[in-house]
Amino acid sequence: MTIFIPTPLRAFAGGQDTVEVDATTITEALDGLTNAHPALRKHLFTDKGKVRAFVNLYFNDEDVRYLPQKELTPVSAADTLSIIPSIAGGD
C-alpha cells in the first residue's frame, strides 16, 4: 500500500512524500514504515506503542479512528494511508 508522508515528517523518511509497504493491516503498514524509517517511530507513536493523539490517520480518505476495526483494518496494495499531523493554533 502507499503511505503518504506529510511535509514536516519527510526529513525522517529520507525526504520521500510516499512510501510503499507490503502489509495486510494498517498496523502492519505502520510497522513496515517505521522499520524502513526508524526515525519516524518517535513522531508517530508514544513510548507505549500507541499512535500519538495529534497524529491522524486516513485510510482511503476515511478517519481510522472511526473504522470498526481501527488499526486492524485489512488493507490491499491498492489502498492508501495518509498521515496528517494535527495543527494547533488560534488566538
PyMOL Python script that loads the backbone (N, CA, C, O; Angstrom):
from pymol import cmd

cmd.read_pdbstr("""\
ATOM      1  N   MET A   1       0.835  -1.171   0.000  1.00  0.00           N
ATOM      2  CA  MET A   1       0.000   0.000   0.000  1.00  0.00           C
ATOM      3  C   MET A   1       0.879   1.233   0.000  1.00  0.00           C
ATOM      4  O   MET A   1       2.075   1.151   0.278  1.00  0.00           O
ATOM      5  N   THR A   2       0.295   2.360  -0.307  1.00  0.00           N
ATOM      6  CA  THR A   2       1.033   3.619  -0.343  1.00  0.00           C
ATOM      7  C   THR A   2       0.715   4.426   0.907  1.00  0.00           C
ATOM      8  O   THR A   2      -0.450   4.644   1.241  1.00  0.00           O
ATOM      9  N   ILE A   3       1.764   4.864   1.593  1.00  0.00           N
ATOM     10  CA  ILE A   3       1.598   5.731   2.755  1.00  0.00           C
ATOM     11  C   ILE A   3       2.091   7.115   2.368  1.00  0.00           C
ATOM     12  O   ILE A   3       3.224   7.279   1.915  1.00  0.00           O
ATOM     13  N   PHE A   4       1.232   8.106   2.550  1.00  0.00           N
ATOM     14  CA  PHE A   4       1.579   9.494   2.256  1.00  0.00           C
ATOM     15  C   PHE A   4       2.201  10.127   3.496  1.00  0.00           C
ATOM     16  O   PHE A   4       1.615  10.104   4.578  1.00  0.00           O
ATOM     17  N   ILE A   5       3.393  10.691   3.327  1.00  0.00           N
ATOM     18  CA  ILE A   5       4.150  11.290   4.421  1.00  0.00           C
ATOM     19  C   ILE A   5       3.955  12.810   4.374  1.00  0.00           C
ATOM     20  O   ILE A   5       4.199  13.427   3.338  1.00  0.00           O
ATOM     21  N   PRO A   6       3.517  13.422   5.487  1.00  0.00           N
ATOM     22  CA  PRO A   6       3.334  14.876   5.481  1.00  0.00           C
ATOM     23  C   PRO A   6       4.673  15.604   5.451  1.00  0.00           C
ATOM     24  O   PRO A   6       5.691  15.071   5.892  1.00  0.00           O
ATOM     25  N   THR A   7       4.663  16.807   4.934  1.00  0.00           N
ATOM     26  CA  THR A   7       5.893  17.599   4.784  1.00  0.00           C
ATOM     27  C   THR A   7       6.741  17.650   6.049  1.00  0.00           C
ATOM     28  O   THR A   7       7.952  17.451   5.962  1.00  0.00           O
ATOM     29  N   PRO A   8       6.152  17.913   7.242  1.00  0.00           N
ATOM     30  CA  PRO A   8       7.007  18.006   8.437  1.00  0.00           C
ATOM     31  C   PRO A   8       7.753  16.715   8.801  1.00  0.00           C
ATOM     32  O   PRO A   8       8.755  16.760   9.514  1.00  0.00           O
ATOM     33  N   LEU A   9       7.269  15.570   8.315  1.00  0.00           N
ATOM     34  CA  LEU A   9       7.897  14.292   8.669  1.00  0.00           C
ATOM     35  C   LEU A   9       8.778  13.714   7.560  1.00  0.00           C
ATOM     36  O   LEU A   9       9.422  12.683   7.755  1.00  0.00           O
ATOM     37  N   ARG A  10       8.810  14.357   6.423  1.00  0.00           N
ATOM     38  CA  ARG A  10       9.583  13.813   5.291  1.00  0.00           C
ATOM     39  C   ARG A  10      11.075  13.725   5.587  1.00  0.00           C
ATOM     40  O   ARG A  10      11.753  12.840   5.066  1.00  0.00           O
ATOM     41  N   ALA A  11      11.593  14.619   6.407  1.00  0.00           N
ATOM     42  CA  ALA A  11      13.019  14.563   6.762  1.00  0.00           C
ATOM     43  C   ALA A  11      13.366  13.259   7.480  1.00  0.00           C
ATOM     44  O   ALA A  11      14.515  12.817   7.455  1.00  0.00           O
ATOM     45  N   PHE A  12      12.360  12.639   8.125  1.00  0.00           N
ATOM     46  CA  PHE A  12      12.576  11.390   8.850  1.00  0.00           C
ATOM     47  C   PHE A  12      12.275  10.166   7.986  1.00  0.00           C
ATOM     48  O   PHE A  12      12.396   9.029   8.440  1.00  0.00           O
ATOM     49  N   ALA A  13      11.879  10.416   6.727  1.00  0.00           N
ATOM     50  CA  ALA A  13      11.560   9.336   5.793  1.00  0.00           C
ATOM     51  C   ALA A  13      12.402   9.474   4.529  1.00  0.00           C
ATOM     52  O   ALA A  13      11.945   9.159   3.431  1.00  0.00           O
ATOM     53  N   GLY A  14      13.620   9.942   4.691  1.00  0.00           N
ATOM     54  CA  GLY A  14      14.522  10.077   3.560  1.00  0.00           C
ATOM     55  C   GLY A  14      14.063  11.095   2.528  1.00  0.00           C
ATOM     56  O   GLY A  14      14.440  11.008   1.359  1.00  0.00           O
ATOM     57  N   GLY A  15      13.250  12.061   2.952  1.00  0.00           N
ATOM     58  CA  GLY A  15      12.771  13.099   2.056  1.00  0.00           C
ATOM     59  C   GLY A  15      11.624  12.666   1.155  1.00  0.00           C
ATOM     60  O   GLY A  15      11.174  13.437   0.307  1.00  0.00           O
ATOM     61  N   GLN A  16      11.152  11.446   1.332  1.00  0.00           N
ATOM     62  CA  GLN A  16      10.091  10.911   0.472  1.00  0.00           C
ATOM     63  C   GLN A  16       8.716  11.451   0.861  1.00  0.00           C
ATOM     64  O   GLN A  16       8.432  11.669   2.039  1.00  0.00           O
ATOM     65  N   ASP A  17       7.868  11.663  -0.147  1.00  0.00           N
ATOM     66  CA  ASP A  17       6.499  12.077   0.152  1.00  0.00           C
ATOM     67  C   ASP A  17       5.548  10.882   0.201  1.00  0.00           C
ATOM     68  O   ASP A  17       4.440  10.989   0.726  1.00  0.00           O
ATOM     69  N   THR A  18       5.981   9.746  -0.346  1.00  0.00           N
ATOM     70  CA  THR A  18       5.225   8.497  -0.217  1.00  0.00           C
ATOM     71  C   THR A  18       6.190   7.351   0.040  1.00  0.00           C
ATOM     72  O   THR A  18       7.354   7.385  -0.361  1.00  0.00           O
ATOM     73  N   VAL A  19       5.673   6.337   0.719  1.00  0.00           N
ATOM     74  CA  VAL A  19       6.442   5.118   0.973  1.00  0.00           C
ATOM     75  C   VAL A  19       5.523   3.939   0.669  1.00  0.00           C
ATOM     76  O   VAL A  19       4.375   3.905   1.113  1.00  0.00           O
ATOM     77  N   GLU A  20       6.033   2.982  -0.085  1.00  0.00           N
ATOM     78  CA  GLU A  20       5.282   1.764  -0.404  1.00  0.00           C
ATOM     79  C   GLU A  20       5.645   0.684   0.617  1.00  0.00           C
ATOM     80  O   GLU A  20       6.821   0.463   0.905  1.00  0.00           O
ATOM     81  N   VAL A  21       4.621   0.013   1.163  1.00  0.00           N
ATOM     82  CA  VAL A  21       4.854  -1.083   2.106  1.00  0.00           C
ATOM     83  C   VAL A  21       3.958  -2.263   1.743  1.00  0.00           C
ATOM     84  O   VAL A  21       2.876  -2.088   1.182  1.00  0.00           O
ATOM     85  N   ASP A  22       4.420  -3.454   2.069  1.00  0.00           N
ATOM     86  CA  ASP A  22       3.597  -4.666   1.951  1.00  0.00           C
ATOM     87  C   ASP A  22       3.003  -4.927   3.324  1.00  0.00           C
ATOM     88  O   ASP A  22       3.731  -5.058   4.309  1.00  0.00           O
ATOM     89  N   ALA A  23       1.672  -5.004   3.390  1.00  0.00           N
ATOM     90  CA  ALA A  23       1.019  -5.197   4.677  1.00  0.00           C
ATOM     91  C   ALA A  23      -0.373  -5.773   4.470  1.00  0.00           C
ATOM     92  O   ALA A  23      -0.955  -5.662   3.391  1.00  0.00           O
ATOM     93  N   THR A  24      -0.894  -6.389   5.525  1.00  0.00           N
ATOM     94  CA  THR A  24      -2.263  -6.901   5.476  1.00  0.00           C
ATOM     95  C   THR A  24      -3.211  -6.092   6.351  1.00  0.00           C
ATOM     96  O   THR A  24      -4.429  -6.209   6.215  1.00  0.00           O
ATOM     97  N   THR A  25      -2.659  -5.262   7.261  1.00  0.00           N
ATOM     98  CA  THR A  25      -3.480  -4.395   8.116  1.00  0.00           C
ATOM     99  C   THR A  25      -2.800  -3.025   8.218  1.00  0.00           C
ATOM    100  O   THR A  25      -1.638  -2.863   7.843  1.00  0.00           O
ATOM    101  N   ILE A  26      -3.535  -2.063   8.725  1.00  0.00           N
ATOM    102  CA  ILE A  26      -2.958  -0.734   8.941  1.00  0.00           C
ATOM    103  C   ILE A  26      -1.799  -0.824   9.931  1.00  0.00           C
ATOM    104  O   ILE A  26      -0.777  -0.164   9.742  1.00  0.00           O
ATOM    105  N   THR A  27      -1.941  -1.627  10.979  1.00  0.00           N
ATOM    106  CA  THR A  27      -0.857  -1.791  11.958  1.00  0.00           C
ATOM    107  C   THR A  27       0.406  -2.309  11.273  1.00  0.00           C
ATOM    108  O   THR A  27       1.499  -1.801  11.523  1.00  0.00           O
ATOM    109  N   GLU A  28       0.264  -3.312  10.414  1.00  0.00           N
ATOM    110  CA  GLU A  28       1.433  -3.847   9.695  1.00  0.00           C
ATOM    111  C   GLU A  28       2.038  -2.798   8.777  1.00  0.00           C
ATOM    112  O   GLU A  28       3.258  -2.733   8.627  1.00  0.00           O
ATOM    113  N   ALA A  29       1.199  -1.981   8.167  1.00  0.00           N
ATOM    114  CA  ALA A  29       1.697  -0.926   7.280  1.00  0.00           C
ATOM    115  C   ALA A  29       2.534   0.075   8.072  1.00  0.00           C
ATOM    116  O   ALA A  29       3.605   0.484   7.625  1.00  0.00           O
ATOM    117  N   LEU A  30       2.048   0.466   9.241  1.00  0.00           N
ATOM    118  CA  LEU A  30       2.803   1.407  10.074  1.00  0.00           C
ATOM    119  C   LEU A  30       4.094   0.771  10.587  1.00  0.00           C
ATOM    120  O   LEU A  30       5.125   1.438  10.681  1.00  0.00           O
ATOM    121  N   ASP A  31       4.035  -0.507  10.913  1.00  0.00           N
ATOM    122  CA  ASP A  31       5.252  -1.219  11.331  1.00  0.00           C
ATOM    123  C   ASP A  31       6.269  -1.247  10.198  1.00  0.00           C
ATOM    124  O   ASP A  31       7.458  -1.018  10.415  1.00  0.00           O
ATOM    125  N   GLY A  32       5.793  -1.530   8.987  1.00  0.00           N
ATOM    126  CA  GLY A  32       6.689  -1.548   7.830  1.00  0.00           C
ATOM    127  C   GLY A  32       7.314  -0.183   7.583  1.00  0.00           C
ATOM    128  O   GLY A  32       8.497  -0.073   7.261  1.00  0.00           O
ATOM    129  N   LEU A  33       6.504   0.849   7.737  1.00  0.00           N
ATOM    130  CA  LEU A  33       7.004   2.217   7.558  1.00  0.00           C
ATOM    131  C   LEU A  33       8.081   2.547   8.576  1.00  0.00           C
ATOM    132  O   LEU A  33       9.140   3.062   8.218  1.00  0.00           O
ATOM    133  N   THR A  34       7.818   2.253   9.843  1.00  0.00           N
ATOM    134  CA  THR A  34       8.788   2.618  10.888  1.00  0.00           C
ATOM    135  C   THR A  34       9.990   1.673  10.929  1.00  0.00           C
ATOM    136  O   THR A  34      11.045   2.044  11.444  1.00  0.00           O
ATOM    137  N   ASN A  35       9.845   0.473  10.400  1.00  0.00           N
ATOM    138  CA  ASN A  35      11.024  -0.397  10.266  1.00  0.00           C
ATOM    139  C   ASN A  35      11.939   0.120   9.171  1.00  0.00           C
ATOM    140  O   ASN A  35      13.162   0.073   9.301  1.00  0.00           O
ATOM    141  N   ALA A  36      11.345   0.615   8.091  1.00  0.00           N
ATOM    142  CA  ALA A  36      12.136   1.166   6.987  1.00  0.00           C
ATOM    143  C   ALA A  36      12.722   2.531   7.343  1.00  0.00           C
ATOM    144  O   ALA A  36      13.792   2.897   6.857  1.00  0.00           O
ATOM    145  N   HIS A  37      12.024   3.275   8.187  1.00  0.00           N
ATOM    146  CA  HIS A  37      12.441   4.630   8.577  1.00  0.00           C
ATOM    147  C   HIS A  37      12.273   4.779  10.095  1.00  0.00           C
ATOM    148  O   HIS A  37      11.317   5.405  10.553  1.00  0.00           O
ATOM    149  N   PRO A  38      13.196   4.208  10.872  1.00  0.00           N
ATOM    150  CA  PRO A  38      13.063   4.187  12.334  1.00  0.00           C
ATOM    151  C   PRO A  38      12.907   5.562  12.984  1.00  0.00           C
ATOM    152  O   PRO A  38      12.293   5.667  14.046  1.00  0.00           O
ATOM    153  N   ALA A  39      13.442   6.608  12.379  1.00  0.00           N
ATOM    154  CA  ALA A  39      13.337   7.947  12.974  1.00  0.00           C
ATOM    155  C   ALA A  39      11.885   8.423  13.031  1.00  0.00           C
ATOM    156  O   ALA A  39      11.569   9.330  13.802  1.00  0.00           O
ATOM    157  N   LEU A  40      11.014   7.843  12.247  1.00  0.00           N
ATOM    158  CA  LEU A  40       9.596   8.223  12.269  1.00  0.00           C
ATOM    159  C   LEU A  40       8.870   7.728  13.516  1.00  0.00           C
ATOM    160  O   LEU A  40       7.888   8.330  13.951  1.00  0.00           O
ATOM    161  N   ARG A  41       9.357   6.634  14.083  1.00  0.00           N
ATOM    162  CA  ARG A  41       8.636   5.994  15.203  1.00  0.00           C
ATOM    163  C   ARG A  41       8.308   6.979  16.321  1.00  0.00           C
ATOM    164  O   ARG A  41       7.165   7.021  16.777  1.00  0.00           O
ATOM    165  N   LYS A  42       9.271   7.764  16.771  1.00  0.00           N
ATOM    166  CA  LYS A  42       9.021   8.665  17.910  1.00  0.00           C
ATOM    167  C   LYS A  42       8.038   9.781  17.560  1.00  0.00           C
ATOM    168  O   LYS A  42       7.439  10.382  18.452  1.00  0.00           O
ATOM    169  N   HIS A  43       7.872  10.056  16.279  1.00  0.00           N
ATOM    170  CA  HIS A  43       6.935  11.095  15.860  1.00  0.00           C
ATOM    171  C   HIS A  43       5.519  10.554  15.682  1.00  0.00           C
ATOM    172  O   HIS A  43       4.554  11.319  15.703  1.00  0.00           O
ATOM    173  N   LEU A  44       5.390   9.248  15.508  1.00  0.00           N
ATOM    174  CA  LEU A  44       4.081   8.644  15.268  1.00  0.00           C
ATOM    175  C   LEU A  44       3.514   7.911  16.469  1.00  0.00           C
ATOM    176  O   LEU A  44       2.296   7.822  16.620  1.00  0.00           O
ATOM    177  N   PHE A  45       4.394   7.375  17.339  1.00  0.00           N
ATOM    178  CA  PHE A  45       3.942   6.524  18.432  1.00  0.00           C
ATOM    179  C   PHE A  45       4.426   7.022  19.791  1.00  0.00           C
ATOM    180  O   PHE A  45       5.479   7.649  19.903  1.00  0.00           O
ATOM    181  N   THR A  46       3.629   6.728  20.822  1.00  0.00           N
ATOM    182  CA  THR A  46       4.037   7.004  22.195  1.00  0.00           C
ATOM    183  C   THR A  46       5.041   5.936  22.627  1.00  0.00           C
ATOM    184  O   THR A  46       5.285   4.977  21.895  1.00  0.00           O
ATOM    185  N   ASP A  47       5.620   6.103  23.812  1.00  0.00           N
ATOM    186  CA  ASP A  47       6.542   5.099  24.352  1.00  0.00           C
ATOM    187  C   ASP A  47       5.852   3.752  24.555  1.00  0.00           C
ATOM    188  O   ASP A  47       6.509   2.712  24.597  1.00  0.00           O
ATOM    189  N   LYS A  48       4.508   3.777  24.682  1.00  0.00           N
ATOM    190  CA  LYS A  48       3.745   2.547  24.893  1.00  0.00           C
ATOM    191  C   LYS A  48       3.268   1.921  23.581  1.00  0.00           C
ATOM    192  O   LYS A  48       2.532   0.934  23.588  1.00  0.00           O
ATOM    193  N   GLY A  49       3.696   2.505  22.452  1.00  0.00           N
ATOM    194  CA  GLY A  49       3.366   1.930  21.158  1.00  0.00           C
ATOM    195  C   GLY A  49       2.024   2.335  20.577  1.00  0.00           C
ATOM    196  O   GLY A  49       1.591   1.766  19.575  1.00  0.00           O
ATOM    197  N   LYS A  50       1.363   3.298  21.181  1.00  0.00           N
ATOM    198  CA  LYS A  50       0.078   3.785  20.669  1.00  0.00           C
ATOM    199  C   LYS A  50       0.318   4.949  19.720  1.00  0.00           C
ATOM    200  O   LYS A  50       1.265   5.716  19.893  1.00  0.00           O
ATOM    201  N   VAL A  51      -0.543   5.076  18.718  1.00  0.00           N
ATOM    202  CA  VAL A  51      -0.445   6.219  17.808  1.00  0.00           C
ATOM    203  C   VAL A  51      -0.671   7.487  18.632  1.00  0.00           C
ATOM    204  O   VAL A  51      -1.621   7.568  19.411  1.00  0.00           O
ATOM    205  N   ARG A  52       0.202   8.464  18.456  1.00  0.00           N
ATOM    206  CA  ARG A  52       0.103   9.715  19.210  1.00  0.00           C
ATOM    207  C   ARG A  52      -1.225  10.401  18.943  1.00  0.00           C
ATOM    208  O   ARG A  52      -1.776  10.305  17.846  1.00  0.00           O
ATOM    209  N   ALA A  53      -1.737  11.097  19.956  1.00  0.00           N
ATOM    210  CA  ALA A  53      -3.045  11.751  19.873  1.00  0.00           C
ATOM    211  C   ALA A  53      -3.102  12.786  18.752  1.00  0.00           C
ATOM    212  O   ALA A  53      -4.156  12.983  18.148  1.00  0.00           O
ATOM    213  N   PHE A  54      -1.985  13.447  18.468  1.00  0.00           N
ATOM    214  CA  PHE A  54      -2.000  14.504  17.453  1.00  0.00           C
ATOM    215  C   PHE A  54      -1.741  13.988  16.038  1.00  0.00           C
ATOM    216  O   PHE A  54      -1.660  14.775  15.095  1.00  0.00           O
ATOM    217  N   VAL A  55      -1.610  12.667  15.887  1.00  0.00           N
ATOM    218  CA  VAL A  55      -1.401  12.072  14.571  1.00  0.00           C
ATOM    219  C   VAL A  55      -2.730  11.492  14.092  1.00  0.00           C
ATOM    220  O   VAL A  55      -3.294  10.599  14.725  1.00  0.00           O
ATOM    221  N   ASN A  56      -3.217  12.006  12.976  1.00  0.00           N
ATOM    222  CA  ASN A  56      -4.448  11.499  12.384  1.00  0.00           C
ATOM    223  C   ASN A  56      -4.094  10.615  11.197  1.00  0.00           C
ATOM    224  O   ASN A  56      -3.242  10.965  10.381  1.00  0.00           O
ATOM    225  N   LEU A  57      -4.753   9.475  11.111  1.00  0.00           N
ATOM    226  CA  LEU A  57      -4.527   8.530  10.027  1.00  0.00           C
ATOM    227  C   LEU A  57      -5.799   8.419   9.196  1.00  0.00           C
ATOM    228  O   LEU A  57      -6.894   8.251   9.731  1.00  0.00           O
ATOM    229  N   TYR A  58      -5.637   8.516   7.885  1.00  0.00           N
ATOM    230  CA  TYR A  58      -6.770   8.384   6.979  1.00  0.00           C
ATOM    231  C   TYR A  58      -6.508   7.240   6.022  1.00  0.00           C
ATOM    232  O   TYR A  58      -5.540   7.255   5.262  1.00  0.00           O
ATOM    233  N   PHE A  59      -7.385   6.245   6.069  1.00  0.00           N
ATOM    234  CA  PHE A  59      -7.314   5.072   5.218  1.00  0.00           C
ATOM    235  C   PHE A  59      -8.277   5.307   4.056  1.00  0.00           C
ATOM    236  O   PHE A  59      -9.494   5.314   4.239  1.00  0.00           O
ATOM    237  N   ASN A  60      -7.715   5.501   2.849  1.00  0.00           N
ATOM    238  CA  ASN A  60      -8.555   5.811   1.686  1.00  0.00           C
ATOM    239  C   ASN A  60      -9.530   6.948   2.000  1.00  0.00           C
ATOM    240  O   ASN A  60     -10.713   6.865   1.669  1.00  0.00           O
ATOM    241  N   ASP A  61      -9.036   7.995   2.632  1.00  0.00           N
ATOM    242  CA  ASP A  61      -9.810   9.197   2.975  1.00  0.00           C
ATOM    243  C   ASP A  61     -10.805   9.009   4.121  1.00  0.00           C
ATOM    244  O   ASP A  61     -11.623   9.896   4.368  1.00  0.00           O
ATOM    245  N   GLU A  62     -10.756   7.885   4.820  1.00  0.00           N
ATOM    246  CA  GLU A  62     -11.614   7.689   5.986  1.00  0.00           C
ATOM    247  C   GLU A  62     -10.757   7.716   7.242  1.00  0.00           C
ATOM    248  O   GLU A  62      -9.699   7.090   7.302  1.00  0.00           O
ATOM    249  N   ASP A  63     -11.231   8.452   8.246  1.00  0.00           N
ATOM    250  CA  ASP A  63     -10.505   8.569   9.513  1.00  0.00           C
ATOM    251  C   ASP A  63     -10.447   7.193  10.181  1.00  0.00           C
ATOM    252  O   ASP A  63     -11.483   6.590  10.461  1.00  0.00           O
ATOM    253  N   VAL A  64      -9.244   6.708  10.432  1.00  0.00           N
ATOM    254  CA  VAL A  64      -9.039   5.383  11.016  1.00  0.00           C
ATOM    255  C   VAL A  64      -9.721   5.259  12.376  1.00  0.00           C
ATOM    256  O   VAL A  64     -10.180   4.175  12.737  1.00  0.00           O
ATOM    257  N   ARG A  65      -9.793   6.349  13.131  1.00  0.00           N
ATOM    258  CA  ARG A  65     -10.416   6.294  14.468  1.00  0.00           C
ATOM    259  C   ARG A  65     -11.873   5.860  14.403  1.00  0.00           C
ATOM    260  O   ARG A  65     -12.409   5.347  15.385  1.00  0.00           O
ATOM    261  N   TYR A  66     -12.523   6.061  13.251  1.00  0.00           N
ATOM    262  CA  TYR A  66     -13.945   5.743  13.124  1.00  0.00           C
ATOM    263  C   TYR A  66     -14.217   4.463  12.350  1.00  0.00           C
ATOM    264  O   TYR A  66     -15.376   4.105  12.137  1.00  0.00           O
ATOM    265  N   LEU A  67     -13.173   3.773  11.930  1.00  0.00           N
ATOM    266  CA  LEU A  67     -13.353   2.489  11.269  1.00  0.00           C
ATOM    267  C   LEU A  67     -13.653   1.422  12.318  1.00  0.00           C
ATOM    268  O   LEU A  67     -13.092   1.468  13.412  1.00  0.00           O
ATOM    269  N   PRO A  68     -14.527   0.461  12.008  1.00  0.00           N
ATOM    270  CA  PRO A  68     -14.883  -0.570  13.002  1.00  0.00           C
ATOM    271  C   PRO A  68     -13.667  -1.302  13.581  1.00  0.00           C
ATOM    272  O   PRO A  68     -13.630  -1.581  14.780  1.00  0.00           O
ATOM    273  N   GLN A  69     -12.669  -1.617  12.739  1.00  0.00           N
ATOM    274  CA  GLN A  69     -11.502  -2.360  13.229  1.00  0.00           C
ATOM    275  C   GLN A  69     -10.290  -1.469  13.483  1.00  0.00           C
ATOM    276  O   GLN A  69      -9.213  -1.967  13.811  1.00  0.00           O
ATOM    277  N   LYS A  70     -10.456  -0.168  13.335  1.00  0.00           N
ATOM    278  CA  LYS A  70      -9.388   0.814  13.544  1.00  0.00           C
ATOM    279  C   LYS A  70      -8.089   0.366  12.861  1.00  0.00           C
ATOM    280  O   LYS A  70      -8.092   0.107  11.658  1.00  0.00           O
ATOM    281  N   GLU A  71      -6.971   0.269  13.612  1.00  0.00           N
ATOM    282  CA  GLU A  71      -5.678  -0.082  13.025  1.00  0.00           C
ATOM    283  C   GLU A  71      -5.595  -1.537  12.558  1.00  0.00           C
ATOM    284  O   GLU A  71      -4.646  -1.907  11.867  1.00  0.00           O
ATOM    285  N   LEU A  72      -6.569  -2.357  12.925  1.00  0.00           N
ATOM    286  CA  LEU A  72      -6.573  -3.752  12.490  1.00  0.00           C
ATOM    287  C   LEU A  72      -7.334  -3.936  11.180  1.00  0.00           C
ATOM    288  O   LEU A  72      -7.532  -5.065  10.732  1.00  0.00           O
ATOM    289  N   THR A  73      -7.761  -2.836  10.564  1.00  0.00           N
ATOM    290  CA  THR A  73      -8.465  -2.875   9.296  1.00  0.00           C
ATOM    291  C   THR A  73      -7.591  -3.522   8.219  1.00  0.00           C
ATOM    292  O   THR A  73      -6.429  -3.150   8.056  1.00  0.00           O
ATOM    293  N   PRO A  74      -8.145  -4.486   7.488  1.00  0.00           N
ATOM    294  CA  PRO A  74      -7.375  -5.102   6.391  1.00  0.00           C
ATOM    295  C   PRO A  74      -7.077  -4.089   5.285  1.00  0.00           C
ATOM    296  O   PRO A  74      -7.871  -3.187   5.019  1.00  0.00           O
ATOM    297  N   VAL A  75      -5.922  -4.257   4.651  1.00  0.00           N
ATOM    298  CA  VAL A  75      -5.513  -3.362   3.565  1.00  0.00           C
ATOM    299  C   VAL A  75      -5.053  -4.193   2.371  1.00  0.00           C
ATOM    300  O   VAL A  75      -4.727  -5.374   2.495  1.00  0.00           O
ATOM    301  N   SER A  76      -5.038  -3.537   1.209  1.00  0.00           N
ATOM    302  CA  SER A  76      -4.521  -4.177  -0.005  1.00  0.00           C
ATOM    303  C   SER A  76      -3.502  -3.250  -0.652  1.00  0.00           C
ATOM    304  O   SER A  76      -3.316  -2.113  -0.217  1.00  0.00           O
ATOM    305  N   ALA A  77      -2.849  -3.743  -1.686  1.00  0.00           N
ATOM    306  CA  ALA A  77      -1.815  -2.959  -2.366  1.00  0.00           C
ATOM    307  C   ALA A  77      -2.374  -1.684  -2.985  1.00  0.00           C
ATOM    308  O   ALA A  77      -1.639  -0.711  -3.153  1.00  0.00           O
ATOM    309  N   ALA A  78      -3.651  -1.669  -3.327  1.00  0.00           N
ATOM    310  CA  ALA A  78      -4.265  -0.504  -3.971  1.00  0.00           C
ATOM    311  C   ALA A  78      -4.685   0.572  -2.975  1.00  0.00           C
ATOM    312  O   ALA A  78      -5.052   1.673  -3.385  1.00  0.00           O
ATOM    313  N   ASP A  79      -4.638   0.276  -1.672  1.00  0.00           N
ATOM    314  CA  ASP A  79      -5.085   1.220  -0.651  1.00  0.00           C
ATOM    315  C   ASP A  79      -4.042   2.290  -0.354  1.00  0.00           C
ATOM    316  O   ASP A  79      -2.861   2.142  -0.671  1.00  0.00           O
ATOM    317  N   THR A  80      -4.513   3.377   0.264  1.00  0.00           N
ATOM    318  CA  THR A  80      -3.618   4.450   0.702  1.00  0.00           C
ATOM    319  C   THR A  80      -3.851   4.752   2.168  1.00  0.00           C
ATOM    320  O   THR A  80      -4.949   4.578   2.696  1.00  0.00           O
ATOM    321  N   LEU A  81      -2.790   5.207   2.807  1.00  0.00           N
ATOM    322  CA  LEU A  81      -2.848   5.662   4.189  1.00  0.00           C
ATOM    323  C   LEU A  81      -2.175   7.020   4.242  1.00  0.00           C
ATOM    324  O   LEU A  81      -1.012   7.159   3.865  1.00  0.00           O
ATOM    325  N   SER A  82      -2.901   8.016   4.708  1.00  0.00           N
ATOM    326  CA  SER A  82      -2.353   9.369   4.825  1.00  0.00           C
ATOM    327  C   SER A  82      -2.124   9.685   6.288  1.00  0.00           C
ATOM    328  O   SER A  82      -2.998   9.462   7.127  1.00  0.00           O
ATOM    329  N   ILE A  83      -0.946  10.204   6.590  1.00  0.00           N
ATOM    330  CA  ILE A  83      -0.609  10.642   7.940  1.00  0.00           C
ATOM    331  C   ILE A  83      -0.781  12.155   7.961  1.00  0.00           C
ATOM    332  O   ILE A  83      -0.121  12.876   7.212  1.00  0.00           O
ATOM    333  N   ILE A  84      -1.674  12.629   8.826  1.00  0.00           N
ATOM    334  CA  ILE A  84      -1.960  14.060   8.901  1.00  0.00           C
ATOM    335  C   ILE A  84      -1.723  14.521  10.341  1.00  0.00           C
ATOM    336  O   ILE A  84      -2.515  14.201  11.227  1.00  0.00           O
ATOM    337  N   PRO A  85      -0.641  15.269  10.585  1.00  0.00           N
ATOM    338  CA  PRO A  85      -0.431  15.780  11.939  1.00  0.00           C
ATOM    339  C   PRO A  85      -1.418  16.893  12.246  1.00  0.00           C
ATOM    340  O   PRO A  85      -1.711  17.719  11.382  1.00  0.00           O
ATOM    341  N   SER A  86      -1.931  16.924  13.467  1.00  0.00           N
ATOM    342  CA  SER A  86      -2.832  17.995  13.881  1.00  0.00           C
ATOM    343  C   SER A  86      -2.048  19.281  13.976  1.00  0.00           C
ATOM    344  O   SER A  86      -0.874  19.283  14.345  1.00  0.00           O
ATOM    345  N   ILE A  87      -2.700  20.367  13.641  1.00  0.00           N
ATOM    346  CA  ILE A  87      -2.088  21.686  13.715  1.00  0.00           C
ATOM    347  C   ILE A  87      -2.821  22.487  14.783  1.00  0.00           C
ATOM    348  O   ILE A  87      -4.037  22.666  14.705  1.00  0.00           O
ATOM    349  N   ALA A  88      -2.095  22.962  15.765  1.00  0.00           N
ATOM    350  CA  ALA A  88      -2.688  23.810  16.803  1.00  0.00           C
ATOM    351  C   ALA A  88      -2.494  25.256  16.409  1.00  0.00           C
ATOM    352  O   ALA A  88      -1.535  25.604  15.720  1.00  0.00           O
ATOM    353  N   GLY A  89      -3.390  26.076  16.839  1.00  0.00           N
ATOM    354  CA  GLY A  89      -3.238  27.469  16.502  1.00  0.00           C
ATOM    355  C   GLY A  89      -4.396  28.283  17.027  1.00  0.00           C
ATOM    356  O   GLY A  89      -5.186  27.803  17.840  1.00  0.00           O
ATOM    357  N   GLY A  90      -4.498  29.507  16.567  1.00  0.00           N
ATOM    358  CA  GLY A  90      -5.570  30.373  17.012  1.00  0.00           C
ATOM    359  C   GLY A  90      -5.025  31.477  17.880  1.00  0.00           C
ATOM    360  O   GLY A  90      -3.828  31.552  18.159  1.00  0.00           O
ATOM    361  N   ASP A  91      -5.919  32.316  18.292  1.00  0.00           N
ATOM    362  CA  ASP A  91      -5.530  33.444  19.148  1.00  0.00           C
ATOM    363  C   ASP A  91      -5.914  33.252  20.576  1.00  0.00           C
ATOM    364  O   ASP A  91      -5.650  34.120  21.409  1.00  0.00           O
TER     365      ASP A  91
END
""", "prot")
cmd.dss("prot")
cmd.show_as("cartoon", "prot")
cmd.util.cbc("prot")
cmd.orient("prot")
